[in-house]
Amino acid sequence: MGHLATHVLVVDDDLDVLTVLVAVLNDSGFVTTAADGADAMRDMLSGKGVPIDVIVLDCKIPGEPLAQLALHAKALRFPVVMISGNWEAMNFALENGLQLLPKPFRIADLLIAISEAMSSGEFGQRDA
């Protein structure tokens, strides 16, 4: 991988949060793509666009069962960092081996969670 910047797909239906997360990750040297919902995320993961390295995903996407999108991403072998303030989501993340950041979190925590998700070794489309 080396010189290739890590490409993060950020999924959140709250555009304010989405904008902040994208700005923070760009400032931290990541390449980002924003998705404002489930359909946008599924389109991105269908392999048409730039390869995604890791997904930062808000648990509560309207119209989707809790964390269904995270399982979809995991099934496609993507590292996932879920963000949530919800206990149910935290338990779900534990049970399914997903990184989860409880809200509110600091930028440093997000960067650590991304690197842990990517180094967990379970996933990674690029190397598969």
Summary of the structure (lengths in Angstrom):
residues: 128
radius of gyration: 13.2
end to end distance: 12.9
largest distance: 38.2
contacts: 386
relative contact order: 0.17
helix: 42%
strand: 19%
